[in-house]
Amino acid sequence: MTEQHEQHAHRFERGTDGPKVIVVGVDGSDSSLRAAAYAAGLARRQRALLAVVYVQPVLAAGAALGAPVTETTDAIAEDLITYIRESAERLKGIFEVRWEFHTFRGDPYNGLVKAADELKADAVVVGASEQAGHRIIGSVAVRLVKAGRWPVTVVP
């Protein structure tokens, strides 16, 4: 072993090559809020930007029946922003996390793909599906993993 190699073998590099942008999908469900908490901890430790993403569903059937779909999903987005801001304020001074909130329209899978692409995500974090039907047709998490474009963490 050369002297130069021996010097490098004993040096430990801490947290310099981790993700710079972590996208987390939230929809207000318990599992998505756990995913957001996990992603926030990861972002804090890696000094990464946490991009909190809510995908507003486009419900053609609801709109055709005259239901105020856009107003409903806008209200959910506003509630999520308020909840996240309040949580961040409670932790201010204890934990500092840089974060942004983004909304996209569409189905959850395509919305998260678009968000991760546009925000140049290094990692994607989602909550495990709480819907029984996803065992048959596949959850958003499974579809993101199969896309193979980013490391995906699924939080139970």
Backbone as CSV, one residue per row, in Angstrom:
resi,resn,N_x,N_y,N_z,CA_x,CA_y,CA_z,C_x,C_y,C_z
1,MET,0.838,-1.163,0.000,0.000,0.000,0.000,0.895,1.242,0.000
2,THR,0.595,2.164,-0.883,1.396,3.383,-0.938,1.028,4.299,0.222
3,GLU,1.952,5.246,0.516,1.706,6.179,1.621,0.455,7.025,1.365
4,GLN,0.300,7.481,0.108,-0.864,8.301,-0.231,-2.161,7.498,-0.053
5,HIS,-2.159,6.239,-0.477,-3.340,5.394,-0.335,-3.666,5.155,1.140
6,GLU,-2.624,4.966,1.971,-2.838,4.760,3.401,-3.492,5.981,4.046
7,GLN,-3.089,7.191,3.618,-3.684,8.403,4.167,-5.171,8.467,3.834
8,HIS,-5.545,8.124,2.602,-6.943,8.176,2.182,-7.777,7.058,2.802
9,ALA,-7.155,5.940,3.119,-7.887,4.821,3.694,-8.415,5.141,5.086
10,HIS,-7.773,6.060,5.799,-8.168,6.386,7.161,-9.057,7.622,7.254
11,ARG,-9.288,8.292,6.146,-10.117,9.494,6.139,-11.576,9.088,5.945
12,PHE,-12.431,9.659,6.762,-13.862,9.387,6.660,-14.558,10.627,6.142
13,GLU,-15.355,10.465,5.115,-16.077,11.587,4.532,-17.512,11.533,5.024
14,ARG,-18.001,12.628,5.590,-19.322,12.634,6.211,-20.296,13.491,5.423
15,GLY,-21.362,12.873,4.905,-22.513,13.585,4.367,-22.278,14.531,3.217
16,THR,-21.310,14.264,2.359,-21.070,15.204,1.271,-21.627,14.736,-0.059
17,ASP,-21.968,13.484,-0.159,-22.423,12.959,-1.444,-23.885,12.542,-1.431
18,GLY,-24.613,12.948,-0.442,-26.013,12.552,-0.339,-26.894,13.338,-1.289
19,PRO,-28.186,13.104,-1.193,-29.134,13.787,-2.076,-29.175,15.282,-1.799
20,LYS,-29.405,16.053,-2.842,-29.528,17.510,-2.699,-30.988,17.941,-2.723
21,VAL,-31.851,17.169,-3.397,-33.286,17.452,-3.440,-34.026,16.155,-3.151
22,ILE,-34.858,16.181,-2.113,-35.671,15.017,-1.750,-37.129,15.400,-1.963
23,VAL,-37.814,14.652,-2.801,-39.238,14.881,-3.050,-40.029,13.933,-2.167
24,VAL,-41.030,14.476,-1.467,-41.932,13.629,-0.683,-43.353,13.933,-1.115
25,GLY,-44.103,12.877,-1.402,-45.500,13.023,-1.778,-46.387,13.019,-0.554
26,VAL,-47.265,14.029,-0.457,-48.212,14.085,0.661,-49.625,14.241,0.116
27,ASP,-50.558,13.599,0.815,-51.970,13.726,0.426,-52.870,13.882,1.648
28,GLY,-52.264,14.043,2.801,-53.027,14.189,4.029,-53.244,12.891,4.778
29,SER,-52.941,11.752,4.162,-53.110,10.467,4.842,-52.037,10.310,5.917
30,ASP,-52.310,9.438,6.874,-51.341,9.193,7.944,-50.004,8.721,7.392
31,SER,-50.040,7.797,6.419,-48.779,7.273,5.888,-48.002,8.352,5.140
32,SER,-48.698,9.272,4.454,-47.972,10.336,3.744,-47.366,11.330,4.738
33,LEU,-48.032,11.564,5.852,-47.472,12.460,6.863,-46.272,11.819,7.560
34,ARG,-46.312,10.490,7.758,-45.135,9.790,8.295,-43.983,9.866,7.294
35,ALA,-44.313,9.745,5.998,-43.289,9.855,4.953,-42.665,11.251,4.978
36,ALA,-43.493,12.275,5.168,-42.986,13.647,5.224,-42.053,13.823,6.420
37,ALA,-42.408,13.259,7.560,-41.559,13.358,8.749,-40.223,12.645,8.512
38,TYR,-40.279,11.461,7.904,-39.059,10.714,7.596,-38.189,11.508,6.621
39,ALA,-38.811,12.019,5.559,-38.079,12.774,4.539,-37.469,14.043,5.128
40,ALA,-38.187,14.684,6.061,-37.661,15.888,6.710,-36.400,15.561,7.502
41,GLY,-36.413,14.446,8.214,-35.219,14.024,8.947,-34.066,13.729,8.011
42,LEU,-34.353,13.070,6.913,-33.323,12.766,5.923,-32.770,14.058,5.322
43,ALA,-33.661,14.982,4.971,-33.230,16.259,4.395,-32.371,17.047,5.385
44,ARG,-32.771,17.022,6.647,-31.992,17.730,7.665,-30.590,17.151,7.782
45,ARG,-30.498,15.841,7.877,-29.191,15.204,8.032,-28.307,15.396,6.808
46,GLN,-28.913,15.405,5.618,-28.146,15.534,4.381,-27.986,16.997,3.938
47,ARG,-28.635,17.906,4.670,-28.658,19.322,4.293,-29.208,19.481,2.874
48,ALA,-30.243,18.726,2.606,-30.886,18.733,1.287,-32.142,19.587,1.335
49,LEU,-32.613,19.964,0.172,-33.883,20.667,0.055,-35.003,19.635,0.088
50,LEU,-35.997,19.862,0.930,-37.159,18.984,0.992,-38.263,19.606,0.138
51,ALA,-38.635,18.919,-0.922,-39.714,19.382,-1.798,-40.956,18.575,-1.461
52,VAL,-41.893,19.215,-0.763,-43.142,18.573,-0.364,-44.122,18.749,-1.524
53,VAL,-44.635,17.630,-2.047,-45.470,17.670,-3.248,-46.850,17.094,-2.958
54,TYR,-47.861,17.889,-3.298,-49.248,17.425,-3.253,-49.747,17.378,-4.686
55,VAL,-50.238,16.224,-5.104,-50.785,16.075,-6.450,-52.296,16.201,-6.355
56,GLN,-52.816,17.266,-6.956,-54.256,17.501,-6.958,-54.885,16.612,-8.015
57,PRO,-55.793,15.738,-7.592,-56.415,14.834,-8.576,-57.319,15.594,-9.534
58,VAL,-57.316,15.129,-10.759,-58.226,15.669,-11.767,-59.353,14.657,-11.885
59,LEU,-60.516,15.038,-11.394,-61.656,14.123,-11.373,-62.691,14.562,-12.402
60,ALA,-62.573,14.028,-13.597,-63.474,14.430,-14.680,-64.927,14.130,-14.336
61,ALA,-65.182,12.979,-13.704,-66.562,12.611,-13.373,-67.171,13.595,-12.389
62,GLY,-66.411,13.985,-11.383,-66.906,14.946,-10.396,-67.180,16.295,-11.035
63,ALA,-66.301,16.700,-11.932,-66.489,17.990,-12.594,-67.708,17.943,-13.507
64,ALA,-67.930,16.803,-14.148,-69.080,16.675,-15.049,-70.388,16.751,-14.278
65,LEU,-70.377,16.308,-13.030,-71.581,16.354,-12.208,-71.748,17.701,-11.502
66,GLY,-70.821,18.606,-11.756,-70.924,19.930,-11.163,-70.313,20.042,-9.782
67,ALA,-69.595,19.027,-9.335,-68.964,19.074,-8.019,-67.790,20.053,-8.059
68,PRO,-67.590,20.818,-7.003,-66.486,21.791,-6.966,-65.151,21.111,-6.679
69,VAL,-64.657,20.325,-7.630,-63.451,19.523,-7.437,-62.233,20.399,-7.217
70,THR,-62.049,21.402,-8.054,-60.865,22.248,-7.939,-60.819,22.943,-6.593
71,GLU,-61.950,23.468,-6.153,-61.980,24.152,-4.861,-61.663,23.190,-3.726
72,THR,-62.151,21.961,-3.827,-61.903,20.969,-2.787,-60.422,20.628,-2.717
73,THR,-59.796,20.351,-3.864,-58.380,19.983,-3.845,-57.505,21.177,-3.482
74,ASP,-57.920,22.386,-3.860,-57.188,23.584,-3.435,-57.244,23.723,-1.919
75,ALA,-58.396,23.427,-1.331,-58.545,23.514,0.129,-57.643,22.490,0.822
76,ILE,-57.562,21.286,0.259,-56.673,20.265,0.827,-55.232,20.750,0.766
77,ALA,-54.835,21.323,-0.378,-53.473,21.837,-0.523,-53.200,22.920,0.509
78,GLU,-54.132,23.834,0.700,-53.956,24.907,1.682,-53.850,24.345,3.103
79,ASP,-54.671,23.341,3.421,-54.601,22.708,4.739,-53.238,22.049,4.955
80,LEU,-52.727,21.384,3.904,-51.422,20.741,4.011,-50.317,21.768,4.216
81,ILE,-50.377,22.877,3.470,-49.370,23.926,3.630,-49.393,24.454,5.061
82,THR,-50.584,24.726,5.580,-50.721,25.238,6.949,-50.148,24.246,7.950
83,TYR,-50.501,22.974,7.801,-50.018,21.939,8.713,-48.489,21.840,8.674
84,ILE,-47.920,21.866,7.479,-46.467,21.738,7.342,-45.765,22.967,7.911
85,ARG,-46.309,24.152,7.634,-45.705,25.381,8.190,-45.742,25.367,9.714
86,GLU,-46.873,24.955,10.283,-46.982,24.896,11.748,-45.983,23.896,12.326
87,SER,-45.834,22.755,11.676,-44.878,21.747,12.134,-43.454,22.286,12.053
88,ALA,-43.131,22.977,10.954,-41.791,23.543,10.791,-41.520,24.609,11.846
89,GLU,-42.518,25.424,12.162,-42.360,26.469,13.178,-42.111,25.860,14.558
90,ARG,-42.807,24.756,14.870,-42.616,24.104,16.178,-41.191,23.586,16.334
91,LEU,-40.585,23.186,15.223,-39.243,22.604,15.274,-38.142,23.631,15.073
92,LYS,-38.518,24.868,14.732,-37.522,25.907,14.477,-36.642,26.072,15.713
93,GLY,-35.350,26.159,15.484,-34.413,26.280,16.597,-33.913,24.928,17.069
94,ILE,-34.705,23.881,16.850,-34.277,22.523,17.200,-33.713,21.849,15.960
95,PHE,-34.533,21.825,14.909,-34.122,21.266,13.632,-34.399,22.296,12.547
96,GLU,-33.447,22.490,11.678,-33.643,23.400,10.554,-33.705,22.564,9.273
97,VAL,-34.779,22.729,8.544,-34.945,22.019,7.275,-35.377,23.039,6.225
98,ARG,-34.668,23.061,5.116,-35.082,23.899,3.987,-36.168,23.127,3.246
99,TRP,-37.321,23.765,3.020,-38.395,23.055,2.341,-39.192,23.994,1.457
100,GLU,-39.816,23.386,0.466,-40.717,24.087,-0.455,-41.965,23.226,-0.602
101,PHE,-43.079,23.871,-0.894,-44.318,23.141,-1.145,-44.700,23.346,-2.600
102,HIS,-45.037,22.244,-3.275,-45.422,22.307,-4.687,-46.721,21.541,-4.886
103,THR,-47.550,22.041,-5.780,-48.734,21.281,-6.185,-48.632,20.987,-7.671
104,PHE,-49.061,19.809,-8.023,-49.143,19.375,-9.420,-50.534,18.799,-9.605
105,ARG,-51.005,18.779,-10.818,-52.322,18.204,-11.115,-52.145,16.891,-11.872
106,GLY,-53.073,15.969,-11.609,-53.048,14.689,-12.311,-53.240,13.544,-11.348
107,ASP,-52.935,12.357,-11.834,-52.989,11.202,-10.950,-51.708,11.184,-10.120
108,PRO,-51.730,10.561,-8.945,-50.576,10.625,-8.043,-49.260,10.154,-8.667
109,TYR,-49.290,9.052,-9.411,-48.047,8.547,-10.005,-47.460,9.545,-10.994
110,ASN,-48.243,9.943,-11.982,-47.721,10.857,-13.002,-47.376,12.222,-12.416
111,GLY,-48.129,12.666,-11.424,-47.814,13.926,-10.766,-46.477,13.878,-10.050
112,LEU,-46.206,12.772,-9.339,-44.927,12.645,-8.643,-43.763,12.485,-9.613
113,VAL,-43.994,11.779,-10.720,-42.949,11.652,-11.744,-42.607,13.031,-12.304
114,LYS,-43.639,13.792,-12.644,-43.429,15.136,-13.180,-42.706,16.013,-12.151
115,ALA,-43.135,15.940,-10.893,-42.497,16.725,-9.836,-41.030,16.353,-9.685
116,ALA,-40.749,15.065,-9.615,-39.367,14.612,-9.439,-38.495,15.030,-10.613
117,ASP,-39.038,14.960,-11.826,-38.274,15.385,-13.001,-38.021,16.889,-12.983
118,GLU,-39.079,17.678,-12.775,-38.957,19.138,-12.819,-38.093,19.681,-11.689
119,LEU,-38.170,19.051,-10.529,-37.409,19.523,-9.366,-36.024,18.894,-9.287
120,LYS,-35.712,18.042,-10.265,-34.415,17.358,-10.327,-34.113,16.606,-9.030
121,ALA,-35.070,15.774,-8.659,-34.973,15.023,-7.405,-33.838,14.011,-7.444
122,ASP,-33.202,13.861,-6.302,-32.199,12.817,-6.113,-32.804,11.606,-5.420
123,ALA,-33.959,11.809,-4.768,-34.636,10.728,-4.066,-36.109,11.088,-3.928
124,VAL,-36.950,10.049,-3.839,-38.391,10.226,-3.687,-38.831,9.412,-2.474
125,VAL,-39.647,10.027,-1.625,-40.167,9.347,-0.436,-41.684,9.400,-0.499
126,VAL,-42.327,8.250,-0.297,-43.789,8.177,-0.288,-44.236,7.285,0.850
127,GLY,-45.477,7.465,1.263,-46.072,6.589,2.262,-46.610,5.342,1.585
128,ALA,-46.666,4.266,2.337,-47.242,3.027,1.819,-48.730,3.235,1.579
129,SER,-49.233,2.599,0.552,-50.648,2.739,0.215,-51.520,2.172,1.320
130,GLU,-52.604,2.873,1.601,-53.557,2.410,2.601,-54.820,1.857,1.942
131,GLN,-54.794,1.700,0.615,-55.978,1.229,-0.106,-55.804,-0.231,-0.511
132,ALA,-56.807,-1.032,-0.227,-56.735,-2.467,-0.506,-56.596,-2.771,-1.996
133,GLY,-57.223,-2.010,-2.856,-57.187,-2.264,-4.294,-55.804,-2.156,-4.897
134,HIS,-54.909,-1.467,-4.226,-53.574,-1.302,-4.764,-52.769,-2.593,-4.759
135,ARG,-53.229,-3.577,-3.988,-52.538,-4.867,-4.015,-52.724,-5.544,-5.364
136,ILE,-53.798,-5.196,-6.060,-54.089,-5.820,-7.352,-53.480,-5.013,-8.496
137,ILE,-53.756,-3.702,-8.552,-53.302,-2.905,-9.692,-51.959,-2.233,-9.468
138,GLY,-51.428,-2.262,-8.262,-50.136,-1.666,-7.977,-50.258,-0.289,-7.369
139,SER,-49.504,-0.052,-6.326,-49.540,1.237,-5.646,-48.642,2.227,-6.373
140,VAL,-48.785,3.490,-5.994,-47.917,4.536,-6.541,-46.469,4.201,-6.209
141,ALA,-46.212,3.745,-4.987,-44.847,3.423,-4.570,-44.230,2.344,-5.453
142,VAL,-44.981,1.287,-5.708,-44.463,0.196,-6.542,-44.187,0.703,-7.954
143,ARG,-45.083,1.504,-8.485,-44.890,2.046,-9.829,-43.665,2.961,-9.892
144,LEU,-43.422,3.749,-8.844,-42.230,4.602,-8.810,-40.953,3.770,-8.761
145,VAL,-40.977,2.712,-7.961,-39.810,1.827,-7.882,-39.556,1.191,-9.241
146,LYS,-40.612,0.711,-9.895,-40.456,0.062,-11.203,-39.963,1.036,-12.265
147,ALA,-40.286,2.328,-12.119,-39.800,3.318,-13.080,-38.276,3.384,-13.049
148,GLY,-37.688,3.127,-11.885,-36.235,3.024,-11.767,-35.476,4.305,-12.071
149,ARG,-36.074,5.453,-11.817,-35.409,6.704,-12.157,-34.785,7.403,-10.966
150,TRP,-35.207,7.042,-9.760,-34.688,7.650,-8.532,-34.724,6.575,-7.451
151,PRO,-33.907,6.727,-6.421,-34.086,5.879,-5.249,-35.434,6.240,-4.615
152,VAL,-36.211,5.238,-4.277,-37.541,5.464,-3.704,-37.586,4.812,-2.326
153,THR,-38.005,5.577,-1.334,-38.192,5.052,0.005,-39.668,5.027,0.296
154,VAL,-40.165,3.878,0.733,-41.577,3.720,1.069,-41.685,3.618,2.590
155,VAL,-42.412,4.553,3.180,-42.552,4.609,4.626,-43.883,3.989,5.019
156,PRO,-43.879,3.004,5.918,-45.142,2.361,6.312,-46.043,3.285,7.127
